[in-house]
Amino acid sequence: MPIAVDIDVMLAKRKMSVGELADRVGITPANLAVLKNGRAKAVRFATLAALCEVLECQPGDLLRWEAEGFAGE
């Protein structure tokens, strides 16, 4: 998938556990793991805003676009 999720990076910078982040954001650890591991099909803006508030970051600190290779490259 061309969207990479860097929640792990921000968790490490903030010295915060997945469980603590999930509690503070108000989502289950399982749903946070789905998002963190790049398996989510979508993310609500309210959830993204809550993640940014708790982690004191911008959406671009959590999500980034990566070009996918083309056949023959």
TIMI-468267 format. One record per residue: residue number from 1; residue in one letter; x, y, z of N, C-alpha, C, O in turn. Coordinates in nm, 2 decimals, padded with zeros to 4 digits, always signed. Example, Ala and Ser with C-alpha at 12.3 -4.5 7.8 and 13.67 -1.06 7.14 Angstrom:
// TIMI-468267
     i   aa      nxx      nyy      nzz     caxx     cayy     cazz      cxx      cyy      czz      oxx      oyy      ozz
     1    A   +01.32   -00.57   +00.78   +01.23   -00.45   +00.78   +01.32   -00.33   +00.78   +01.42   -00.33   +00.85
     2    S   +01.28   -00.22   +00.71   +01.37   -00.11   +00.71   +01.29   +00.00   +00.79   +01.34   +00.11   +00.80
END
This chain:
// TIMI-468267
     i   aa      nxx      nyy      nzz     caxx     cayy     cazz      cxx      cyy      czz      oxx      oyy      ozz
     1    M   +00.09   -00.12   +00.00   +00.00   +00.00   +00.00   +00.09   +00.12   +00.00   +00.19   +00.13   +00.07
     2    P   +00.05   +00.22   -00.08   +00.14   +00.34   -00.09   +00.14   +00.44   +00.03   +00.22   +00.53   +00.04
     3    I   +00.05   +00.42   +00.13   +00.05   +00.50   +00.25   +00.11   +00.42   +00.36   +00.07   +00.32   +00.40
     4    A   +00.22   +00.48   +00.41   +00.30   +00.42   +00.52   +00.25   +00.49   +00.65   +00.23   +00.61   +00.66
     5    V   +00.24   +00.41   +00.76   +00.20   +00.46   +00.89   +00.32   +00.46   +00.98   +00.39   +00.35   +01.00
     6    D   +00.35   +00.57   +01.04   +00.47   +00.59   +01.13   +00.43   +00.61   +01.28   +00.50   +00.68   +01.35
     7    I   +00.32   +00.55   +01.32   +00.28   +00.56   +01.46   +00.39   +00.51   +01.55   +00.42   +00.57   +01.66
     8    D   +00.46   +00.40   +01.52   +00.57   +00.34   +01.60   +00.68   +00.45   +01.62   +00.73   +00.45   +01.74
     9    V   +00.71   +00.52   +01.52   +00.81   +00.63   +01.54   +00.77   +00.73   +01.64   +00.85   +00.76   +01.73
    10    M   +00.65   +00.78   +01.63   +00.60   +00.88   +01.73   +00.59   +00.82   +01.87   +00.62   +00.88   +01.97
    11    L   +00.55   +00.69   +01.88   +00.54   +00.63   +02.01   +00.68   +00.62   +02.07   +00.69   +00.65   +02.19
    12    A   +00.78   +00.59   +02.00   +00.91   +00.58   +02.05   +00.96   +00.72   +02.09   +01.02   +00.73   +02.20
    13    K   +00.94   +00.82   +02.01   +00.98   +00.95   +02.04   +00.91   +01.00   +02.17   +00.97   +01.08   +02.25
    14    R   +00.79   +00.96   +02.19   +00.71   +01.01   +02.31   +00.73   +00.91   +02.43   +00.67   +00.94   +02.54
    15    K   +00.80   +00.80   +02.41   +00.82   +00.70   +02.51   +00.68   +00.65   +02.57   +00.66   +00.65   +02.69
    16    M   +00.59   +00.62   +02.48   +00.46   +00.58   +02.51   +00.43   +00.44   +02.46   +00.48   +00.40   +02.35
    17    S   +00.35   +00.37   +02.53   +00.31   +00.23   +02.49   +00.19   +00.24   +02.40   +00.11   +00.34   +02.40
    18    V   +00.17   +00.13   +02.32   +00.05   +00.12   +02.24   -00.08   +00.12   +02.33   -00.18   +00.19   +02.30
    19    G   -00.07   +00.06   +02.44   -00.19   +00.05   +02.53   -00.22   +00.19   +02.59   -00.34   +00.23   +02.59
    20    E   -00.12   +00.27   +02.63   -00.14   +00.40   +02.68   -00.20   +00.49   +02.57   -00.29   +00.57   +02.60
    21    L   -00.15   +00.48   +02.45   -00.20   +00.56   +02.34   -00.34   +00.53   +02.31   -00.43   +00.62   +02.29
    22    A   -00.37   +00.40   +02.30   -00.51   +00.36   +02.28   -00.61   +00.41   +02.38   -00.71   +00.46   +02.35
    23    D   -00.57   +00.40   +02.51   -00.65   +00.45   +02.62   -00.67   +00.60   +02.61   -00.79   +00.65   +02.62
    24    R   -00.57   +00.68   +02.58   -00.58   +00.82   +02.57   -00.65   +00.87   +02.45   -00.72   +00.97   +02.45
    25    V   -00.65   +00.79   +02.34   -00.72   +00.83   +02.21   -00.86   +00.78   +02.22   -00.95   +00.84   +02.16
    26    G   -00.89   +00.67   +02.30   -01.02   +00.62   +02.31   -01.06   +00.52   +02.20   -01.18   +00.51   +02.16
    27    I   -00.96   +00.44   +02.16   -00.98   +00.33   +02.07   -00.92   +00.20   +02.14   -00.84   +00.21   +02.23
    28    T   -00.96   +00.09   +02.08   -00.91   -00.04   +02.14   -00.77   -00.06   +02.10   -00.73   -00.01   +01.99
    29    P   -00.69   -00.13   +02.18   -00.55   -00.16   +02.13   -00.55   -00.24   +02.00   -00.46   -00.22   +01.92
    30    A   -00.65   -00.32   +01.98   -00.66   -00.40   +01.86   -00.68   -00.31   +01.74   -00.61   -00.33   +01.64
    31    N   -00.77   -00.21   +01.75   -00.79   -00.12   +01.64   -00.67   -00.04   +01.61   -00.64   +00.00   +01.50
    32    L   -00.60   +00.00   +01.72   -00.48   +00.08   +01.70   -00.37   +00.00   +01.64   -00.30   +00.05   +01.55
    33    A   -00.36   -00.13   +01.67   -00.27   -00.22   +01.61   -00.29   -00.23   +01.46   -00.20   -00.24   +01.38
    34    V   -00.42   -00.24   +01.42   -00.46   -00.25   +01.28   -00.41   -00.13   +01.20   -00.35   -00.14   +01.09
    35    L   -00.43   -00.01   +01.26   -00.39   +00.11   +01.20   -00.23   +00.12   +01.20   -00.17   +00.16   +01.10
    36    K   -00.17   +00.09   +01.31   -00.03   +00.10   +01.33   +00.05   +00.01   +01.23   +00.15   +00.05   +01.18
    37    N   -00.01   -00.11   +01.20   +00.06   -00.20   +01.11   +00.02   -00.18   +00.97   +00.06   -00.27   +00.88
    38    G   -00.05   -00.08   +00.93   -00.08   -00.05   +00.80   -00.19   -00.14   +00.73   -00.20   -00.14   +00.61
    39    R   -00.27   -00.20   +00.82   -00.38   -00.29   +00.77   -00.51   -00.22   +00.76   -00.61   -00.28   +00.71
    40    A   -00.52   -00.10   +00.81   -00.65   -00.03   +00.81   -00.69   +00.01   +00.66   -00.60   +00.05   +00.59
    41    K   -00.81   +00.01   +00.63   -00.86   +00.05   +00.50   -00.89   +00.20   +00.50   -00.89   +00.27   +00.40
    42    A   -00.92   +00.25   +00.62   -00.96   +00.40   +00.64   -00.93   +00.44   +00.78   -00.91   +00.35   +00.87
    43    V   -00.92   +00.57   +00.80   -00.91   +00.62   +00.94   -01.00   +00.75   +00.94   -00.99   +00.83   +00.85
    44    R   -01.07   +00.76   +01.05   -01.16   +00.87   +01.07   -01.07   +00.99   +01.10   -00.98   +00.98   +01.17
    45    F   -01.12   +01.11   +01.05   -01.04   +01.23   +01.08   -01.05   +01.26   +01.23   -00.95   +01.31   +01.29
    46    A   -01.15   +01.22   +01.30   -01.16   +01.24   +01.45   -01.05   +01.16   +01.52   -00.99   +01.20   +01.61
    47    T   -01.03   +01.03   +01.47   -00.93   +00.95   +01.53   -00.79   +01.00   +01.50   -00.70   +01.00   +01.58
    48    L   -00.77   +01.05   +01.37   -00.64   +01.11   +01.34   -00.61   +01.23   +01.42   -00.50   +01.25   +01.47
    49    A   -00.72   +01.31   +01.44   -00.70   +01.44   +01.52   -00.66   +01.40   +01.66   -00.58   +01.46   +01.73
    50    A   -00.73   +01.30   +01.72   -00.70   +01.25   +01.86   -00.56   +01.20   +01.87   -00.49   +01.23   +01.97
    51    L   -00.52   +01.12   +01.77   -00.38   +01.07   +01.77   -00.28   +01.19   +01.77   -00.18   +01.19   +01.84
    52    C   -00.30   +01.29   +01.68   -00.22   +01.40   +01.68   -00.21   +01.48   +01.81   -00.11   +01.53   +01.85
    53    E   -00.33   +01.50   +01.87   -00.34   +01.57   +02.00   -00.26   +01.50   +02.10   -00.18   +01.56   +02.17
    54    V   -00.28   +01.37   +02.12   -00.21   +01.29   +02.22   -00.06   +01.29   +02.20   +00.02   +01.30   +02.29
    55    L   -00.02   +01.27   +02.07   +00.12   +01.25   +02.04   +00.19   +01.39   +02.01   +00.31   +01.39   +01.99
    56    E   +00.11   +01.50   +02.01   +00.16   +01.63   +01.99   +00.24   +01.64   +01.86   +00.36   +01.67   +01.86
    57    C   +00.17   +01.60   +01.75   +00.23   +01.60   +01.62   +00.13   +01.64   +01.51   +00.02   +01.67   +01.54
    58    Q   +00.18   +01.64   +01.39   +00.10   +01.67   +01.27   +00.06   +01.54   +01.20   +00.13   +01.44   +01.22
    59    P   -00.05   +01.54   +01.12   -00.09   +01.42   +01.05   +00.03   +01.36   +00.96   +00.04   +01.24   +00.95
    60    G   +00.11   +01.45   +00.91   +00.22   +01.41   +00.82   +00.33   +01.34   +00.90   +00.41   +01.27   +00.84
    61    D   +00.33   +01.35   +01.03   +00.42   +01.28   +01.12   +00.38   +01.13   +01.13   +00.46   +01.05   +01.17
    62    L   +00.25   +01.11   +01.11   +00.20   +00.97   +01.13   +00.18   +00.90   +00.99   +00.19   +00.78   +00.99
    63    L   +00.15   +00.97   +00.89   +00.12   +00.91   +00.76   +00.20   +00.97   +00.65   +00.23   +01.09   +00.65
    64    R   +00.25   +00.89   +00.56   +00.33   +00.94   +00.45   +00.30   +00.85   +00.33   +00.27   +00.73   +00.34
    65    W   +00.32   +00.91   +00.21   +00.29   +00.84   +00.08   +00.43   +00.79   +00.03   +00.53   +00.86   +00.03
    66    E   +00.42   +00.66   -00.01   +00.54   +00.60   -00.08   +00.50   +00.55   -00.21   +00.40   +00.48   -00.23
    67    A   +00.57   +00.59   -00.32   +00.54   +00.55   -00.45   +00.56   +00.40   -00.46   +00.66   +00.34   -00.41
    68    E   +00.47   +00.33   -00.53   +00.48   +00.19   -00.56   +00.56   +00.17   -00.68   +00.54   +00.25   -00.78
    69    G   +00.64   +00.07   -00.69   +00.72   +00.04   -00.81   +00.63   +00.00   -00.92   +00.53   -00.06   -00.90
    70    F   +00.67   +00.03   -01.04   +00.60   -00.02   -01.16   +00.67   -00.14   -01.22   +00.79   -00.16   -01.20
    71    A   +00.59   -00.22   -01.29   +00.65   -00.34   -01.36   +00.76   -00.30   -01.45   +00.75   -00.21   -01.52
    72    G   +00.87   -00.37   -01.44   +00.99   -00.35   -01.52   +01.09   -00.25   -01.46   +01.20   -00.23   -01.52
    73    E   +01.06   -00.20   -01.34   +01.16   -00.11   -01.28   +01.25   -00.19   -01.19   +01.34   -00.14   -01.12
END
